[in-house]
């Protein structure tokens, strides 16, 4: 059996309620109208016969008959009769009904006239009158019900349309389909729709975030396994050659040193992978304190100045000595070390690496610019991805793991610091913000 929708139920219940209310209202008004009408007609009868009643007072039976006959001759539409105390009818009009239980709608008034009683009858409401009243009552009910049904239809549609729309949207939500927001309403339905759509958007964002995280994890594991497999395979080849004493591999000290280099590279990669895992799991918690920005940067530069001089590169520093910021000193050193290593390795010979800082609102922005470096926009957005290398052959040969900028990004995210890597006019610019002390 097909289930009835909410519109059918609301419309049916509203219509039934309206029918009951209209029927009761029309019935009560009909009864009140009849009561008023009968009372009014009784008053008119009393007024019409009061003059006759006064004339009959203290009259003999013969005079009563004479006066009643004269009254009827002038008022032939009136029905009445006069009865003595012993029950004998002494006068009556031709069509009078002597039954004390009057017909429906008739009025009978008793007036005492001495030893006689005057019964005045006025048939003001016959059966046809009642039929007419019933017909009019039914017409009134039909008219009011027509208006009520139309109102119930509009009411049911207005009430159920947003609910049906919301039900349709929730069905789409289960399939993670896009849904358009409902028109703004300031009632409970509007609040419910807003809450449902807000919950769906948050859930959808969370699902997308989880999917991106899963995709990122799959990519990371795939890239990590490849990075780890390469030095292991190379080491295995070297060891097998030495074990078999094949050709040049007989020079064991030489190739053992090569194996050690490969193992050191692998150990470094594993250490960086573990550091990324700890950053992702929030196991590394920042311990901010006040540091002098100029001194912190100056302390890191000597480690890379020699390498820069060997490449014919120039490092310029322009960080005011009065800049103090709040940050984790070890995390700051890790960030600057990876950024400087990346800058020295990517800046061309005779190029310049500029380091400067500037005040931005209540923060200090530290900037590092590699002049003469230009990277395609598509590649630029991937530099923070783990194990991504623009020039895979050259950077692998230089012993770069491809995790440096990934660690920089994760570290800055754990510090809730703003940062950006952009293609500037003179080269690649990287900046990040630190709160001022």
C-alpha positions as CSV (number, residue, x, y, z in Angstrom):
1,X,0.0,0.0,0.0
2,X,1.4,3.3,-1.0
3,X,2.3,5.5,2.0
4,X,0.6,8.9,2.2
5,X,2.8,11.9,2.1
6,X,2.9,14.7,4.6
7,X,1.0,17.0,2.3
8,X,-2.0,14.6,2.1
9,X,-2.0,14.1,5.9
10,X,-1.8,17.8,6.7
11,X,-4.4,18.6,4.1
12,X,-6.8,15.8,5.3
13,X,-6.5,16.6,9.0
14,X,-7.0,20.3,8.4
15,X,-10.0,19.7,6.2
16,X,-11.6,17.4,8.8
17,X,-11.0,19.9,11.5
18,X,-12.5,22.7,9.4
19,X,-15.5,20.6,8.5
20,X,-16.2,19.9,12.2
21,X,-15.7,23.5,13.2
22,X,-17.9,24.9,10.4
23,X,-20.7,22.3,11.0
24,X,-20.8,23.1,14.7
25,X,-20.7,26.8,14.1
26,X,-23.5,26.7,11.5
27,X,-25.6,24.4,13.7
28,X,-25.2,26.7,16.8
29,X,-26.1,29.8,14.8
30,X,-29.1,28.0,13.2
31,X,-30.4,27.1,16.6
32,X,-29.9,30.5,17.9
33,X,-31.5,32.0,14.9
34,X,-34.6,29.8,15.3
35,X,-34.9,30.6,19.0
36,X,-34.7,34.3,18.3
37,X,-37.2,34.0,15.4
38,X,-39.7,32.0,17.4
39,X,-39.4,34.3,20.4
40,X,-39.9,37.3,18.1
41,X,-42.9,35.7,16.5
42,X,-44.4,34.8,19.9
43,X,-44.1,38.4,20.9
44,X,-45.9,39.5,17.7
45,X,-48.7,37.0,18.4
46,X,-49.1,38.3,21.9
47,X,-49.2,41.9,20.6
48,X,-51.7,41.0,17.9
49,X,-54.1,39.2,20.3
50,X,-53.7,41.5,23.4
51,X,-56.5,43.8,22.1
52,X,-58.9,40.9,21.7
53,X,-57.9,39.6,25.1
54,X,-58.7,42.9,26.7
55,X,-62.1,43.0,25.0
56,X,-63.0,39.5,26.2
57,X,-62.3,40.2,29.9
58,X,-65.4,40.0,32.2
59,X,-67.7,39.2,29.3
60,X,-70.4,36.7,29.1
61,X,-70.1,33.7,26.9
62,X,-72.4,35.1,24.3
63,X,-70.5,38.4,24.2
64,X,-67.2,36.5,23.9
65,X,-68.5,34.6,20.9
66,X,-69.7,37.8,19.3
67,X,-66.5,39.7,19.9
68,X,-64.4,36.8,18.7
69,X,-66.4,36.5,15.5
70,X,-66.1,40.2,14.8
71,X,-62.3,40.0,15.4
72,X,-62.0,37.0,13.0
73,X,-64.0,38.8,10.4
74,X,-61.5,41.6,10.4
75,X,-58.5,39.2,10.7
76,X,-59.3,36.1,8.7
77,X,-55.7,35.0,8.6
78,X,-55.6,34.5,12.4
79,X,-56.3,31.1,13.9
80,X,-57.5,30.9,17.5
81,X,-60.1,29.3,19.7
82,X,-61.6,29.9,23.1
83,X,-62.2,27.1,25.6
84,X,-64.2,27.2,28.7
85,X,-62.8,25.9,32.0
86,X,-64.8,22.7,31.7
87,X,-63.0,22.0,28.4
88,X,-65.8,23.0,26.0
89,X,-64.8,24.9,22.9
90,X,-67.1,27.9,22.6
91,X,-65.5,29.5,19.6
92,X,-62.9,28.5,17.0
93,X,-61.7,29.6,13.6
94,X,-62.3,27.2,10.7
95,X,-58.8,25.8,10.3
96,X,-57.7,25.7,13.9
97,X,-55.8,22.7,15.3
98,X,-57.0,21.7,18.7
99,X,-54.0,19.5,19.4
100,X,-52.0,20.9,22.3
101,X,-48.8,19.4,20.8
102,X,-48.3,21.8,18.0
103,X,-46.7,21.1,14.7
104,X,-43.1,21.8,14.2
105,X,-42.5,25.5,13.9
106,X,-46.0,26.6,15.1
107,X,-46.6,28.9,18.1
108,X,-49.5,28.6,20.5
109,X,-50.1,31.3,23.2
110,X,-52.5,30.8,26.1
111,X,-54.3,33.9,27.4
112,X,-56.7,33.7,30.4
113,X,-60.0,35.5,29.8
114,X,-61.8,35.2,33.1
115,X,-63.4,31.8,33.2
116,X,-62.3,31.1,29.6
117,X,-59.0,30.6,27.9
118,X,-57.9,32.1,24.6
119,X,-55.5,30.0,22.5
120,X,-53.9,32.0,19.8
121,X,-52.1,30.1,17.0
122,X,-49.7,31.5,14.4
123,X,-48.1,29.0,12.0
124,X,-45.1,31.1,11.3
125,X,-42.7,28.3,10.5
126,X,-44.1,25.3,8.6
127,X,-42.1,22.2,7.5
128,X,-41.2,24.1,4.3
129,X,-39.6,26.8,6.5
130,X,-37.5,24.3,8.2
131,X,-36.5,22.7,4.9
132,X,-35.5,26.1,3.6
133,X,-33.4,26.7,6.8
134,X,-31.7,23.4,6.4
135,X,-30.9,24.1,2.7
136,X,-29.5,27.4,3.6
137,X,-27.5,25.9,6.4
138,X,-26.1,23.3,4.0
139,X,-25.3,26.0,1.5
140,X,-23.5,28.0,4.2
141,X,-21.6,24.9,5.2
142,X,-20.7,24.2,1.5
143,X,-19.6,27.8,1.0
144,X,-17.5,28.0,4.1
145,X,-16.0,24.5,3.4
146,X,-15.0,25.6,-0.1
147,X,-13.2,28.5,1.3
148,X,-11.8,26.4,4.1
149,X,-10.6,23.6,1.8
150,X,-8.9,26.2,-0.4
151,X,-7.3,27.7,2.7
152,X,-6.3,24.2,3.9
153,X,-4.7,23.4,0.6
154,X,-2.7,26.6,0.6
155,X,-1.8,26.1,4.2
156,X,-0.7,22.5,3.7
157,X,1.3,23.4,0.6
158,X,3.0,26.2,2.4
159,X,3.8,24.1,5.4
160,X,4.9,20.9,3.6
161,X,6.7,22.3,0.6
162,X,9.9,23.3,2.6
163,X,9.7,20.0,4.5
164,X,9.4,18.0,1.3
165,X,12.2,20.0,-0.2
166,X,14.3,19.3,2.9
167,X,13.5,15.6,2.7
168,X,14.6,15.6,-1.0
169,X,17.8,17.4,-0.1
170,X,18.6,15.0,2.7
171,X,18.1,12.1,0.2
172,X,20.7,13.8,-2.1
173,X,22.9,14.4,0.9
174,X,23.1,10.7,1.6
175,X,24.6,10.3,-1.9
176,X,26.9,13.3,-1.3
177,X,25.2,15.2,-4.2
178,X,25.3,19.0,-4.3
179,X,22.1,20.6,-3.0
180,X,21.1,24.2,-3.2
181,X,20.2,26.0,0.0
182,X,16.5,26.6,0.9
183,X,15.1,30.1,0.8
184,X,15.7,31.9,4.0
185,X,12.9,31.4,6.6
186,X,12.8,32.8,10.1
187,X,10.7,30.0,11.7
188,X,11.5,26.6,13.1
189,X,11.5,25.0,9.6
190,X,14.0,27.6,8.4
191,X,16.2,26.9,11.5
192,X,16.0,23.2,10.9
193,X,16.9,23.6,7.2
194,X,19.8,25.8,8.1
195,X,21.1,23.3,10.7
196,X,20.7,20.4,8.3
197,X,22.5,22.2,5.5
198,X,25.3,23.4,7.9
199,X,25.7,19.9,9.2
200,X,25.9,18.5,5.7
201,X,28.4,21.1,4.5
202,X,30.6,20.4,7.5
203,X,30.3,16.6,7.0
204,X,31.0,17.0,3.3
205,X,34.1,19.2,4.1
206,X,35.2,16.6,6.6
207,X,34.7,13.8,4.1
208,X,36.6,15.7,1.4
209,X,39.4,16.4,4.0
210,X,39.6,12.7,4.9
211,X,39.7,11.7,1.2
212,X,42.4,14.2,0.6
213,X,44.3,13.0,3.6
214,X,43.9,9.4,2.4
215,X,45.1,10.4,-1.1
216,X,48.0,12.2,0.5
217,X,48.9,9.2,2.6
218,X,48.7,6.9,-0.3
219,X,51.0,9.2,-2.3
220,X,53.3,9.6,0.7
221,X,53.6,5.9,1.3
222,X,54.1,5.2,-2.4
223,X,56.8,7.9,-2.7
224,X,58.5,6.9,0.6
225,X,58.7,3.3,-0.4
226,X,60.2,4.3,-3.7
227,X,62.7,6.6,-2.0
228,X,63.7,4.0,0.5
229,X,63.8,1.2,-2.0
230,X,66.3,3.0,-4.3
231,X,69.3,3.3,-1.8
232,X,68.5,-0.2,-0.5
233,X,68.7,-1.6,-4.0
234,X,71.9,0.3,-4.7
235,X,73.5,-0.9,-1.5
236,X,72.5,-4.5,-2.3
237,X,74.2,-4.2,-5.7
238,X,77.4,-2.9,-4.1
239,X,77.5,-5.5,-1.4
240,X,76.9,-8.4,-3.9
241,X,79.7,-7.1,-6.0
242,X,82.0,-7.0,-3.1
243,X,81.0,-10.4,-1.9
244,X,81.6,-11.9,-5.3
245,X,84.8,-9.8,-5.8
246,X,83.7,-8.8,-9.3
247,X,85.9,-6.4,-11.1
248,X,86.3,-3.0,-9.4
249,X,84.2,-4.1,-6.5
250,X,87.3,-5.9,-5.1
251,X,88.2,-2.4,-3.7
252,X,86.1,-3.0,-0.6
253,X,87.1,0.2,1.3
254,X,86.0,2.4,-1.6
255,X,82.5,0.8,-2.0
256,X,82.0,0.3,1.7
257,X,82.2,4.1,2.0
258,X,79.6,4.3,-0.8
259,X,77.4,2.0,1.1
260,X,77.8,4.2,4.2
261,X,76.9,7.2,2.2
262,X,73.7,5.5,1.0
263,X,72.8,4.3,4.5
264,X,73.4,7.9,5.8
265,X,71.1,9.2,3.1
266,X,68.5,6.6,4.0
267,X,68.8,7.3,7.7
268,X,68.3,11.0,7.0
269,X,65.2,10.3,5.0
270,X,63.8,8.0,7.7
271,X,64.4,10.6,10.3
272,X,62.6,13.2,8.2
273,X,59.7,10.8,7.6
274,X,59.4,10.2,11.4
275,X,59.5,14.0,12.0
276,X,56.7,14.4,9.6
277,X,54.7,11.7,11.3
278,X,55.2,13.4,14.7
279,X,54.1,16.8,13.2
280,X,51.0,15.2,11.7
281,X,50.1,13.6,15.0
282,X,50.8,16.8,16.9
283,X,53.4,15.1,19.0
284,X,55.8,18.0,18.5
285,X,54.2,20.9,20.4
286,X,55.6,24.4,20.0
287,X,57.2,26.0,23.0
288,X,57.2,29.7,22.1
289,X,59.4,32.2,23.8
290,X,60.8,35.6,23.0
291,X,63.8,35.7,20.6
292,X,65.7,38.4,18.7
293,X,64.9,37.8,15.1
294,X,68.2,39.3,13.8
295,X,70.3,37.1,16.1
296,X,68.3,34.0,15.3
297,X,68.8,34.4,11.5
298,X,72.5,35.3,11.9
299,X,73.2,32.2,13.9
300,X,71.9,30.0,11.1
301,X,73.7,31.6,8.2
302,X,77.3,30.4,8.8
303,X,76.3,26.8,8.0
304,X,75.2,27.8,4.5
305,X,77.6,30.8,3.8
306,X,80.4,28.4,2.8
307,X,78.2,26.5,0.4
308,X,76.9,29.7,-1.1
309,X,80.5,31.0,-1.5
310,X,81.4,27.8,-3.3
311,X,78.5,28.3,-5.7
312,X,79.4,31.9,-6.3
313,X,76.2,33.1,-4.6
314,X,75.7,36.2,-2.5
315,X,73.6,36.2,0.8
316,X,72.3,39.6,1.9
317,X,70.7,40.2,5.3
318,X,68.5,43.1,6.2
319,X,66.7,42.3,9.5
320,X,66.5,45.1,12.1
321,X,68.2,44.3,15.4
322,X,65.3,45.7,17.4
323,X,62.8,43.1,16.1
324,X,61.8,40.6,18.8
325,X,59.2,37.9,18.2
326,X,57.5,35.0,20.0
327,X,58.3,31.6,18.5
328,X,59.7,28.2,19.2
329,X,63.5,28.6,18.7
330,X,64.1,25.0,17.6
331,X,61.2,25.1,15.1
332,X,62.4,28.4,13.8
333,X,65.9,26.9,13.3
334,X,64.4,23.9,11.5
335,X,62.4,26.2,9.2
336,X,65.2,28.5,8.3
337,X,67.7,25.6,7.8
338,X,65.5,23.9,5.3
339,X,64.6,27.2,3.5
340,X,68.2,28.3,3.3
341,X,69.3,24.8,2.1
342,X,66.6,24.9,-0.6
343,X,67.7,28.5,-1.5
344,X,71.4,27.7,-1.9
345,X,70.7,24.5,-3.9
346,X,68.2,26.2,-6.3
347,X,69.8,29.7,-6.7
348,X,72.0,29.7,-9.9
349,X,75.7,30.6,-9.7
350,X,76.4,34.3,-9.2
351,X,72.8,34.6,-7.9
352,X,71.7,36.4,-4.8
353,X,69.8,35.2,-1.8
354,X,68.1,38.1,0.0
355,X,66.8,37.8,3.6
356,X,64.8,40.7,5.1
357,X,62.0,41.3,7.5
358,X,59.1,43.9,7.7
359,X,56.4,44.7,10.2
360,X,52.9,43.5,9.2
361,X,50.2,44.5,11.7
362,X,51.3,43.0,15.0
363,X,53.6,40.5,13.4
364,X,57.0,40.4,11.7
365,X,57.3,38.9,8.2
366,X,60.5,37.2,7.4
367,X,61.2,36.9,3.6
368,X,63.7,34.9,1.7
369,X,64.1,35.6,-2.1
370,X,66.1,33.4,-4.5
371,X,66.9,35.6,-7.4
372,X,67.1,34.2,-10.9
373,X,64.9,31.2,-10.2
374,X,61.7,30.8,-12.2
375,X,59.3,27.8,-11.7
376,X,56.2,27.0,-13.6
377,X,53.0,27.8,-11.7
378,X,51.9,24.2,-11.8
379,X,55.2,23.0,-10.3
380,X,55.3,25.9,-7.8
381,X,52.1,24.6,-6.1
382,X,53.6,21.2,-5.7
383,X,56.9,22.2,-4.0
384,X,55.4,21.5,-0.5
385,X,54.4,17.9,-1.5
386,X,56.6,15.2,0.0
387,X,59.4,13.9,-2.3
388,X,58.5,16.3,-5.1
389,X,61.5,17.5,-7.1
390,X,61.4,19.9,-10.1
391,X,64.6,18.4,-11.5
392,X,64.5,14.9,-10.2
393,X,67.9,13.8,-11.7
394,X,69.9,16.8,-10.3
395,X,68.4,17.0,-6.9
396,X,68.6,13.3,-6.2
397,X,72.3,13.4,-7.2
398,X,72.8,16.2,-4.7
399,X,71.4,14.0,-1.9
400,X,68.1,16.0,-1.4
401,X,65.3,13.9,0.0
402,X,62.5,16.2,-1.2
403,X,61.0,16.5,2.3
404,X,62.6,19.9,3.3
405,X,59.7,22.2,2.3
406,X,57.1,19.6,3.4
407,X,58.6,19.8,6.9
408,X,58.6,23.6,6.7
409,X,54.9,23.6,5.9
410,X,54.0,21.1,8.6
411,X,56.0,23.0,11.2
412,X,54.5,26.4,10.3
413,X,51.0,24.9,10.4
414,X,51.7,23.5,13.9
415,X,52.7,27.0,14.8
416,X,49.6,28.5,13.3
417,X,51.8,30.8,11.2
418,X,50.8,32.3,7.9
419,X,53.2,31.6,5.0
420,X,53.4,31.6,1.2
421,X,55.7,30.6,-1.6
422,X,55.2,32.8,-4.7
423,X,56.9,33.5,-8.0
424,X,58.1,37.1,-7.7
425,X,59.5,39.3,-10.5
426,X,63.1,38.6,-9.5
427,X,62.7,35.0,-8.5
428,X,61.1,32.7,-5.9
429,X,59.9,34.4,-2.7
430,X,59.1,32.6,0.5
431,X,57.7,34.4,3.6
432,X,56.2,33.5,6.9
433,X,54.8,35.6,9.8
434,X,55.8,35.5,13.5
435,X,54.0,37.3,16.3
436,X,55.9,40.3,17.6
437,X,56.9,40.3,21.3
